[in-house]
């Protein structure tokens, strides 16, 4: 707050939902939106106006992979919107998304490349060329697949009062920030502040 960075939060909503809402607002205003996050779920938000930067650690060094629509397709072979269906099929224990038992990322991507959505998978399940075990798991876990897709979908319509004009970069409250840095003994930050 002392750096005059706007903070948005809303009880009952996750940060992803607020980020999704802001990204939708940027799209509607024709503004470029760059999301920096460690959460791949945000790839579903990528569009012609929205990019996602994912910091990853490679060989002890942090690098940032930047995803636009083309990079999502190059990396996963699916569109950003289809990423929701992949997540719904494979699940994610870190987000308490169960997915379909026995389906990992590779199989989920393959299924979505063939069918584009969980809905299409179930509409065509009898005609799909699948290993019997995968087909049985899909049939047995149909409700879980749809629930998982719902859980994986970022809400882009959080009822929150956000004014993009409030998010313009402002000067720091240097006096307040200096006080905080001194209390926390952030000596290098203090020198940069000067």
Phi, psi and omega per residue, in radians:
X1 nan -0.632 3.112
X2 -1.171 -0.384 3.077
X3 -1.513 0.064 -3.136
X4 0.996 0.680 3.030
X5 -1.683 2.218 -3.087
X6 -1.232 2.366 3.137
X7 -2.088 2.225 3.090
X8 -2.033 2.404 3.047
X9 -2.670 2.679 3.113
X10 -2.581 2.201 -3.127
X11 -1.024 2.355 3.122
X12 1.573 -0.039 -3.141
X13 -2.185 2.510 3.101
X14 -1.450 2.802 3.109
X15 -1.007 -0.668 3.124
X16 -0.978 -0.687 -3.121
X17 -1.172 -0.680 3.114
X18 -1.204 -0.719 3.081
X19 -1.068 -0.760 3.109
X20 -1.064 -0.712 3.129
X21 -1.138 -0.781 3.118
X22 -1.115 -0.704 3.137
X23 -1.117 -0.670 3.083
X24 -1.098 -0.761 3.127
X25 -1.063 -0.729 3.114
X26 -1.081 -0.781 3.112
X27 -1.008 -0.812 -3.119
X28 -1.099 -0.531 3.129
X29 -1.554 -0.071 -3.110
X30 1.286 0.409 -3.131
X31 -1.666 2.599 3.040
X32 -1.336 2.366 3.130
X33 -2.193 2.221 3.092
X34 -2.076 2.105 3.139
X35 -1.798 2.198 3.069
X36 -1.915 2.050 -3.048
X37 -2.729 2.769 3.035
X38 -1.667 0.068 -3.030
X39 -1.808 1.980 -3.130
X40 -1.115 -0.328 3.111
X41 -0.935 -0.537 -3.095
X42 -1.170 -0.218 3.117
X43 -1.069 -0.428 3.102
X44 -1.161 -0.283 -3.120
X45 -1.543 -0.201 -3.077
X46 -1.070 2.371 3.104
X47 -2.645 -2.957 3.110
X48 -1.147 -0.393 3.128
X49 -1.847 -0.226 -3.035
X50 -2.066 2.202 3.049
X51 -2.071 2.692 3.105
X52 -2.141 2.286 3.053
X53 -1.871 2.096 3.141
X54 -1.909 1.911 3.047
X55 -1.254 2.258 3.093
X56 -2.327 2.699 3.133
X57 -1.763 2.148 3.086
X58 -2.195 2.122 3.108
X59 0.909 0.734 3.071
X60 1.405 0.033 -3.135
X61 -2.075 2.428 3.104
X62 -1.541 2.178 3.059
X63 -2.146 2.820 -3.122
X64 -2.052 2.111 3.021
X65 -1.588 2.248 -3.139
X66 -1.856 2.250 -3.094
X67 -1.988 2.183 2.894
X68 -1.987 -3.045 -3.086
X69 -1.002 -0.764 -3.114
X70 -1.115 -0.744 -3.113
X71 -1.176 -0.643 3.074
X72 -1.057 -0.791 -3.139
X73 -1.139 -0.760 3.137
X74 -1.069 -0.721 -3.074
X75 -1.338 -0.710 -3.020
X76 -2.014 -0.267 -3.123
X77 1.306 0.350 -3.141
X78 -2.435 2.923 3.078
X79 -1.467 2.826 3.084
X80 -0.973 -0.705 3.141
X81 -1.090 -0.660 -3.129
X82 -1.229 -0.306 3.124
X83 -1.038 -0.554 3.108
X84 -1.074 -0.767 -3.113
X85 -1.185 -0.659 3.074
X86 -1.052 -0.822 3.139
X87 -1.100 -0.674 3.109
X88 -1.094 -0.646 -3.139
X89 -1.329 -0.804 -3.052
X90 -1.482 -0.371 -3.121
X91 1.268 3.115 3.109
X92 -2.812 1.808 -3.119
X93 -1.014 -0.543 -3.118
X94 -1.174 -0.419 3.116
X95 -1.887 0.190 -3.102
X96 0.992 0.691 3.066
X97 -1.839 1.956 -3.020
X98 -1.202 -0.667 -3.091
X99 1.207 -2.888 3.130
X100 -1.827 2.182 -3.094
X101 -0.957 2.287 3.082
X102 1.537 -0.015 3.136
X103 -1.915 2.052 3.093
X104 -1.760 -3.010 -3.066
X105 -1.039 -0.792 -3.067
X106 -1.064 -0.826 3.141
X107 -1.177 -0.714 3.131
X108 -1.064 -0.798 3.127
X109 -1.076 -0.787 3.131
X110 -1.033 -0.775 3.124
X111 -1.102 -0.744 -3.118
X112 -1.270 -0.568 3.050
X113 -1.082 -0.642 3.138
X114 -1.326 -0.699 -2.926
X115 -2.025 -0.239 3.134
X116 1.285 -0.422 -3.125
X117 -2.778 2.823 3.067
X118 -1.094 -0.682 3.123
X119 -0.996 -0.809 -3.135
X120 -1.170 -0.565 3.090
X121 -1.045 -0.855 -3.089
X122 -1.270 -0.492 3.071
X123 -1.205 -0.466 -3.059
X124 -2.082 0.294 -2.985
X125 -1.018 -0.586 -3.131
X126 -1.242 -0.415 -3.106
X127 -1.683 -0.153 -3.102
X128 -1.342 2.434 3.073
X129 -1.483 1.655 -3.083
X130 -2.219 2.676 2.971
X131 -1.080 2.510 -3.063
X132 -0.991 -0.699 -3.117
X133 -1.092 -0.716 3.133
X134 -1.180 -0.775 -3.141
X135 -1.049 -0.796 3.130
X136 -1.083 -0.739 -3.138
X137 -1.125 -0.718 3.102
X138 -1.080 -0.767 -3.126
X139 -1.148 -0.813 -3.116
X140 -1.148 -0.522 -3.037
X141 -1.940 0.503 -3.094
X142 -1.006 -0.866 -3.134
X143 -1.071 -0.689 -3.141
X144 -1.144 -0.636 3.122
X145 -1.086 -0.806 -3.131
X146 -1.214 -0.674 3.085
X147 -1.113 -0.755 -3.138
X148 -1.101 -0.671 3.085
X149 -1.099 -0.753 3.122
X150 -1.072 -0.758 3.137
X151 -1.165 -0.551 -3.100
X152 -1.392 -0.268 -3.071
X153 -1.419 2.139 3.088
X154 -1.302 2.263 3.113
X155 -1.318 2.084 -3.110
X156 -1.807 0.268 -3.101
X157 -2.310 0.829 3.112
X158 -1.173 2.270 3.122
X159 -1.334 1.465 -3.082
X160 -2.400 2.500 -3.123
X161 -1.490 1.725 3.136
X162 -2.073 2.219 3.050
X163 -1.991 1.993 -3.113
X164 -1.036 -0.517 3.124
X165 -1.116 -0.468 3.090
X166 -1.235 -0.276 -3.048
X167 -1.580 0.063 3.113
X168 -1.081 2.536 -3.126
X169 -1.148 2.292 3.116
X170 -2.164 2.831 3.064
X171 -1.137 2.640 3.074
X172 -1.174 2.744 2.924
X173 -1.484 1.512 -2.964
X174 -1.040 -0.681 -3.133
X175 -1.100 -0.825 3.140
X176 -1.155 -0.733 -3.122
X177 -1.153 -0.740 3.106
X178 -1.047 -0.734 3.112
X179 -1.060 -0.791 3.125
X180 -1.108 -0.828 -3.126
X181 -1.069 -0.669 3.119
X182 -1.161 -0.759 3.108
X183 -1.076 -0.653 -3.112
X184 -1.558 -0.038 3.139
X185 1.012 0.761 3.080
X186 -1.547 1.313 -3.029
X187 -1.088 -0.724 -3.128
X188 -1.194 -0.597 3.091
X189 -1.182 -0.650 3.121
X190 -1.073 -0.783 -3.127
X191 -1.138 -0.622 3.107
X192 -1.220 -0.557 3.135
X193 -1.165 -0.606 3.125
X194 -1.194 nan nan
